[in-house]
Amino acid sequence: MQTNISATDLENFLIDKVPRAAYYIPEYITAAEEEYLLRQVYNAPKPKWTQLSGRKLQNWGGLPHPRGMVPEKLPAWLQTYSDKISSLEVFGGNCANHVLVNEYNPGEGIMPHEDGPLYYPTVTTISLGSHTLLDFYLPISRHSSGEDEEDQVPRTEEQRHVLSLLLEPRSLFILREDLYKTYLHGICPLTEDTLDPKVANLGQCKAQLGETLTRRTRVSLTIRFVPKVLKAALFLGKRK
């Protein structure tokens, strides 16, 4: 288990041979902690869940908004891990104040995307219950040089795929810098994953090249910092 790592240890978990910067910390939590966190997720009130196409989620800490987030106190079971991850100094000296809980059943995923400007440019994720493959893609604009008509034709998602990272249960994944800002990331809606040479962090994982892993239901805790926070009185219209 790696729970005692400090900010100075983080570079030991840097994933080599990919654009900066992704960090992968296997067995960041224990099996008992994983069980505890899953129990807390599924004990949450039913109205806390939002059903989306391909997954469902819980939003904790407030609803991020361009005008600013009205903060809500994180429950203790999330505050503990938000504090622990913030101690790695990945949010520029700030403390995480927002957690998105996603549930992915086998065959579910999320299309390639970027996280947008509402968040500090670092995302941290604890995986519970199952592995997944997180895929990275060049955005279509990177292929449009304007010099040739052929360059104007968007390449397929498969052609824009650059690399994948295996996120195992109980691991902590940290994404920042160019890999966060320049590339899209997503999860293909599959029921199993065969680990090919494009999976860049196999040297830090238990699984091996060529192995096929069957997905189970995965719950991810995406822990982030929202810089723009409003006081409730401002948001409610007492002062605009």
Buried (B, 14 or more C-beta within 10 A) or exposed (E): EBEEBEEEEBEEBBBEEBBEBBBBBBBBBEEEBBEBBBEBBEEBEEEEBEEEEBBBBBBBBBEBEEEBBBBBEBEEBBBEBBEBBBEBEBBEEBEBBBBBBBBBBBEBBBEBEEBEEBBBBBBBBBBBBBBBBBBBBBBBEEBBEEEEEEEEEEBEBEEBBBBBBBBBBBBBBBBBEEBBEEBBBBBBBBEEBEBEEEBBBBEBBEBEEEBEBEBEEBBBBBBBBBBEBBEEEEBEEEEE
